[in-house]
Amino acid sequence: MPFSFTANTGAQRTATITVLGVPLTVTQWATQVAGAMTITAGNNQNAAAWGQPFATNLQVQVFNSYQNPVPGVAVTFTCKGATFGAPYYTAYTATTDASGFATAPPMSANTTGAITVTATLVGAGISQTFNLTAVGDGIAAAAGSGQGVLVNQPFPTNLKALVYDGNGNPLSGVSVQFSVPASGASGTFSGGGNSVTVQTGADGSATAPALTANGIAGNFTATAYAAGVTSGTSTANFNLTNYTAVYKVAGDGQTTATNTAFATNLTVLVVDQNANPVPGAIVTLLVVPGAGGASALFTPSGGTAVGEWVAGTGSIGTLTAPVLTANGTAGTFTVVASVQGLPSQAFSLTNAVGAFNYGGGQSGVTTRALPLPFVVQASAGATAGTMVFTVLPNASNGAGGSFNGANSVTVNLDSQRYGTSPQLTANNTPGDFTVTAYDGVTTSVSSVSTVECLNPGNTQVIVTDTSDFNPNYSFGGPGLTAIDTGNLRYAVNNACAGSTIDLTQLTGAITLFTRLRIDDSVTIVGPGANLLAIDGGKTTRLFFIGGGTVAIENITLQNGLRQGGSSIQGGAAAGMGGAIFMNGGTLTVSGVTFSGHVALGGNGNGSFTIDGGGGFGGSINQSSQAVQGAAGGDLFGLGGLTAGASGGPGGGGAGSSCTAGAIAGNGGFGAGGGMSCAPSNGVGGNGGFGGGGGAGFAPSIVADAPGTGGFGGGTGFLGNNTTSWPGGGGAGFGGAIFQYAGTLTLNNDQFLNNSAVGGVAQVANGTGAAINNGQGKGGALFIYNGAIAINNGSTFGVGAGAANIAADAGAPGIGSSTTPYTTGVTCPGQDSVDVCGTLLQPPSVSLSGPAGAVYGSQFSVTPASNSGATPSVSVVGGPCQLSASNITMTAGTGACQLQATWPATPAYSSASPRSVCRPCPLALPRLSPPPARPMTALRQLPLPLAP
């Protein structure tokens, strides 16, 4: 028998359903998505400045969309001109109780005049504003300032003043004269006239009769004068505005992907009755979430993201709001623009369902990998845990591409429900095509466009000048109108896969603005390391190698710098590979001089509130939401986007919510953990490999724990209101090269004066202890465990000005990551100023055995190889036979020729079969009986073989 149910609009409820005689218990949970918030206590109070707290604690109540209370959600109270509690917070986060109430602690004023407190529902963009007044010795405006109305209309709030003595006691019977200007924009008090006198009551307040705007638009000031006040302030001011209408100018009707910024900032215009702009009008822009929770937050530069923005219009009567960023819920919502006394205007905005969050609308070059992967967040109803990305080629000309050679790829969602594709490699046909992403419920669509690569049919691209262009500008730099197509950056970005980029015509130096990324097979050939250099100017890494078969030859690479992303209270990121970061593929470097490169860990600094961890992609953007972790940059991982979320590869962990027991997010590979601001029992996020741990902060420092660093990263600090609490410093790994994966071959290269230095945790009185600062390892090379690096004749500098520097070479590692990078260990392989990791030498094999043997005798030989596998021995000529590991001399004369070979290993390929080795293999002369001489002692005969 079919049955149905409707959404639960009340508390949790349980019912029993009998199916074929079997009773089933069904529980329907209450809807607990917060949708509204109201002020329930504490608004419109008065208190003495620098005196006792306001009499009533501020309180709000949170409801769901069915007007039922929602418990367990966080509400942040933020004040200006006052503080909460004995520790003197300017912000306090409370959690709603079982009835949906969130209550702030007692609040005291530290200034006179109007005080505003904003209560914000964390993560929902819903807020309410409390208006309070603090008075000192004399008179203060208590109500009515900041209003605006249409011309010839009454102001909604009567002007009110308070008169207090020096001890904060109200004064009764004091004459207060309220006045407005006699000309220009002004108004008239009820009963006529521009001035009226009122006596204060027992509470020290005097309230003027109703004030009506005159017919002239503009700003004006009303005053309240307290007669007979001989100390303190005798006059209070009220700022008022007469105007006529509010208009939407820009930003209405936009759509953006969830968790991304809307393209156009919202803009309104306020005009008077003659359609002239009104400067100084106070406009409130309030985000009103949609029924399903779709919403957004304003992100002012250098400030905290908020759901309500209040500011005055400029000289031409307009107000442009800060960037508005969608939340993670798809749907439509509104932003209401209001000016007191005027009809409001509503902007309609949409967070797109299943839109591509990152990488959508890319353009690229045929035969090459696109610059970015595609990143899509799963829709709310998706439960598969995967995202399927599919290429739909252009039906007309076949333009398209593939993911690792396949038309479609399925990836797992990360902890934040995002799916990230591999980079798409375009085929040989330029044009437009489509990529879709399917999460099991919703299909998202993005267009892709490719142009033909630079040199189809020709493997060589000649670079003709040493300039570079800044990719942050449309044409490479301010004032430029065309891209320079003759430089290295243009060749690297646009050459066909498999090309050789020829720099042999150049001398001097190519100074880069930013790193060059290579994901495909490319060879770069210079004229000689003494003739041409690629220079990072101590501002940028030179190359990021994402994949492919890449070769760099006969050139100097110099002055590269990669500093890990810094944070404030979050952990800092590792700086890895000043010249090259190798993420995979095969890289062969021949005849190259590496000079003056630095891998420098990011810093933690407890100077102000930035809670997210630093990332592989850089430092925290102080204009972004402070809780978020920094992005993963070239590693393509997302930073933690919401409180407590961990970062993906290279992404910083997010800071925690400021509630008891809150845990901050961990950093991804190379990134820092977030800070915990829990008032008790919180834990800072741990750093990823090389990343610093996030700080812990609480009124009592024993209540929280900081995050620990990943291998080589510093531990975060503990702090309270009287101490600074920076995150741990990031590690510095691989001054010249950091190799994470793939195969690296070094042929006759030089490594001179490269450095790996850890970042510091900067506290108020200097830097942190050793456990808080990052370590520096691998002054020239850091070879991550499992990567293969082979050295064929490359050398490392010695002595002043040439030696490489690793600040913590040979020291036990601090922090901890996955095995073998655990606390207290050194680098696997070697841990020197030059190399952290296993650097293999050229492959070789040897045989040891007797110099001679008589007819019929048996002997054995011992093979050895540096390939990591045991070589095999075979007879390639002469009077001898092989049985197992024994050699028997047979009839005949001549030399017994033996050959040793080794099998393939991950490091070395197998030796090529051959009948005669070069140089000649071990040769044993046959001696006819009786022996001409006794058997000689065993001796080592080297037998180097090329694989």
Steps between C-alpha positions, in 0.01 A plus 500: 500500500658834404528775758638853498613765743550876503784710639509513878424854613531428869703294742626147437214252473471122490228277355443127459401361160383139464600332173371144437449464871849618590516824703765749383605802702562813292664811643473833320756749619433866549612743231809664654617730222515854637296742292432807715615681815329760721613724787339390827679706766746786553416741217472880549670506844696779666804471729778716632822498304788330682253398771284200583394261225174553314215373716371236258719250313450501124299205372365366170287201406561287188219329307473260208290573194191371688554748785612233746805565725832353380746386770875447468589768243768767545420872522782758512441833678735773373512844663662836443562726800439228758636165620355172625597345833807532722746391224369798296405335172376718217335190353338202669352184350212332683317176419120493499338300779213252474256789446714664230624784723859630473604737779809721517688556828473837682618791286664826613542823301844651447385813315209745503219529251329244277625139511403234250531126550448257210384144567590275204381143445829329411508359148149619408543870423213595735552787747323739737622834639465623860496877559624617840622823658788571736508829688767678698503830686252723313260439212501232232279411203297189592267449203417644161844568353584355157141513370386595155153553351331621188462876480191635683461175696536446881814335630404160644691540831472803727828659605599398852785615725634383838657720768727341765735630769866403531413187698268363235180604684205639301414868555130593509345845445770616257378718210605353164460716188460305172579707187517451121643736233292801403578458127596234247427134561328490840168430667227627733408374845138412573318821593717710267843651518857375474570497874332345805594464871426186702575415867684180590310240700611284792702281262692802368336482156336771293305413184415760235162504328471355151725656235382529138743548210461817295489501120874531444708184453838464666685431826463713812583495871256542788636593844396446860635759750486432876466829689698532820744212431835640612716189468520240227317539168214750474400437136408179315463468120255300285588431133190503277424482126211604274478314167258357249580158344735196481585333169685180405792587273698174455510137608136394484407162348847343518584131521823346627626161608470402864791622716614750238475878476235674291660675204342845556490684832155620602455876451213733601424867435317742735344815345299797627163630382667667202681179399831639625745257667503506881846449653532368854171305505529196730416183304452154651552195279360190673536144368169311536560123455276299271262233625755223443789684665660661192677813618822703476736717704653841432880490526640848570870554436692421816184412692281211601232360268154624604140459393417871540691797361429858612674802348438849364464602138789678334519841335289386202233339717601139441610219733687199365502202735805277562541171315207265563590128521240224468475233766501128424124464455340530158187710452370857481518765772467877529703795623279784625631857460332742739531861607296592804169652401521399133355203311764222489637328192571124472777342293419147383806272488557130431757246612516261206418134553802281429697770322872452438661663802847523346642435154178562308524691173871430454695555182812309397730384221467189286712197600562658843351462847255772605635734768253386769294198601122524529363527854131450575318471832239226520140613528313467828317179406801315357601192701726306260818653640646534150505744210515385136667740256433438128629668183239565229695575179392764252256324266611708201878477505589252778673748732527343843741334737547228758572434866816286515409358158135425585185682397360482852640479852340432840648663809413478867361804678723660764395571857333825386301313229703635207609287207824598325579364155846431359616764255343452160737458205367654180510307173648628172190686382435856616148612585229504765374194685323408823589333829230369732512405868242257643462431873225241469225762521607817320689548174708816472630629167801712406630617165868465404680676216835411342719669240761332282841449661788713384687265268297207361719290273823654630663384824715811547399839646767770500490762779621835369509734802572494873190690612217357708141609542290518814211254469297714740453761224299452180798569275780427744540839665337839562462701184580213263262427212638171369665185634871451423501170309878466485577431864541188710165521682305517174693201364451288814127577515423457129746255342361166387564204726835336420663827387857614553517861617825644367673774703840463332479840327476686833752628755456679831204427726127438478340636819162345572196673653348169614576130473462305175279191524567197276265200490599356161808368321730795424877547460666836580852542356732789588827618346706406808484565871764774464300689237134509606311492829134474596465720808228507765607839637463358855122532457379182332566132441613437140322176398216280623518161322159335518566209263620398157855428383695820554866585436692817588850534357803731491382800697529663842196511728551763769342705780175309531297535819207303629367606839214306649178687564496685832214540742434677828358253748479218245804285426730612218567295185826341392719666238609227258725520196641848435580415137284196421213315664457163330158346557535208258610389156860470387750785522855488363729794582833514314781752518299734721637721779261555793607809691357718778161334542310507830223281640361698795227391737206732563469691827239503775427840652263559791430867422129480407230253414553282194402147602555287187825322416744618234502308172725373222338769286595784735398691809156565644317780319421741782198633310349151488303327768755465781403145589581352158826323418718622214478329161719216376627687192675272249404192705133590429371422850235719661562666833254424778199717410289472814586491869692183587539376140833347398684606186560291187848457345688820579191659660509654848267375771214727606482653845248360744175650614531686830295248697609265775683192377535626143777342290672687218568347158826326411722623219547304178843400365739790561234719668430629851223407741227738614478672838254401772324792671284277720446647848584157642621156391576605144777356283699677230533333160811295421729600218534285189846381393732795573213722619472669840233419755222746576499696826266441790326794664272518800451728802682230699787358298484168680163436340618473141770308312691631197543299183826315438704555188545252221854366453733801526215740590471686832234448765254785555495713815249512780373847584240709679402866504834604650729298272542467126430163346657447159480179305810289448754587234516301176799289392744592222569191284719473190674832437533429127274199430218333692409169338169358619459222241624374163854442374767770514836455323785744561775498238814702573319782679632737770321606819649815651389715795141375526318514835218330689379702800200447728248773578456647846214543744507872580378582851476845652852488648682330213493153347384169634688209648654233277183290518295795368728589209524301178812306400715531187615178329657419163690816406516387136259203469208357693399161360169383647484135599404284200621746236799389289796732457822395320824696497737465205799717581328801656689687774421711805681817599758511779626798698385855559267633231464161330382254766132425530329570831242296687438652840403168663698243301539180699277618785209281613182613334238686703133453426362182353354376172452156349783245518793544452460866598417457867615699801869473580619336176738639244449492126506150347815441298714800592437817701780737406527868414467396134243220491205384707394162362641220286714615206607197294834480323554366142412129467792257529567129541810304605632141522748353744659158464832314446754611244553147366390136538613153384318255277207328673498735798195685625482850646242769561489870422315776689308765302397836653300799372375835630164444331358349816452159333732198488672465159497173309814333356528329163780344289554688177809314372796274579555151650260519795147403599253655743295290741295697754760733647799275427743529208678180373810523279469259202741362241660744267713812520424869520322733736167437672286809433229577755235773483295653781169677436237645727119493477290814469415693820300820553828689496684332211393322184634151434832449327479444127578138391837473333760232434805712576507775767695822491754508653587132480327283763674289757731257304636186664781314309475119489814335638576145364585237765728484678443856611758739368456708814285489810154671509537862589303677772163653422512850376241772413472570126264790427263463207311823435205455265269753345133399529 
